Amino acid sequence: DDLFRRTGIDGYYEIDRRAGMDLEKLKKRFPNLVLVGNISSYTLTQGSKYDVVKEALSCLKVAKRYGGIIVGVSNAILPTTPIENVMAMIETVRKYR
């Protein structure tokens, strides 16, 4: 907690739900910090299109409520990621942002 406050950073990338990082709890704790990510790289690679849309909608719900959130992949889009899942993420974010 104190590290974010003392350093004066504006944002943090790689919010990862699979690592136990709860987007809403983090936003409540750090309301002035821009948070980026929270759609799991694992879900993009291993999940179904439905799983990807579900995670994206979950992130968007929190983003709309609190602001200061850039919804996106938690880490990286791997070469083995199905393009259908990447497109599902992009289309969902565009449609519901």
N, C-alpha and C positions, 0 to 999 in steps of 0.2 A: 504494500500500500504506500508506504512512505517513499519508496524509490520513484514511483510515478510522480508524486507531488514534488519531491525535492529536485528532480531533474528538469521539471517544467516542460516535458515533452507534450506534443499536441495529439499524438495518435499512437496506436499500437496495432501492428499487423500480426496476423496468424492466431486469431481467436479460433480455437479448435475444440468443438464440442466433444470429440472422442477423447480428448485429454482432460475432460472434466470441466472445461471452461464454459460456464453458463452465461450467455450473452446478456440476458436481462439482469442477472445479479451484478455482473461487471459494470453495466451501464449505470445501475443504481449507485454503485460504490464510487464510480469515477464519471460523474455526469458531464464533465468538461473534456473528457478524453474521447477522441474519435477512434472507434473500434472497427477493425477490418477483418472480414472472413466469416467463419462459422458454418459454411457449407463444407462438410468433410471431404477431403481428398479421397478417403476410403470409400465413402458413399458414391462419389462420382465414378470411381473405378470399378467397384464391386457391386454396387447397388443397382436397383432397377430404376427406370425412368420415374416411376411413382415415388420411390424413396428420395430421389433428387428433388422432385417438385415439393414433396412434403417438407424437407429440410429448408428449402428456399422460402417457402411460405411461412414457416416458423420464424426464420430470421427477419423476413419482411414485416411480420406482425410486431416484433420488438422494435425494429427500426422506425416504423410509423409512430409507435407510441412514444419513443424517447428521442428520436433524431440522433444525429452524430454517429451514424453507423453506415459503413460501406459494406453492403452484402456481397460476398464473393467466396471464392474457394479458400479454405483454411490454410493451405500450404501451396501446392503446385498441381497443375494439371499434367498428369503423367502421360507418356506416350501410349500407354495401354488403355487409356480412358476411352470408353465408347463415345464417339462423336454425338450420338443420340442423347447421352446424358449431359454432355456439355451444352448442347443446344437447348435441352429442357431447362437447365439452370438459367441460361441467358434469356430465353423466352419468358420464363416465369418472372424473373426480376424485372424485365421490361414491361410486362403486362400489369403487374401488381404493385409497382413501386410508388 
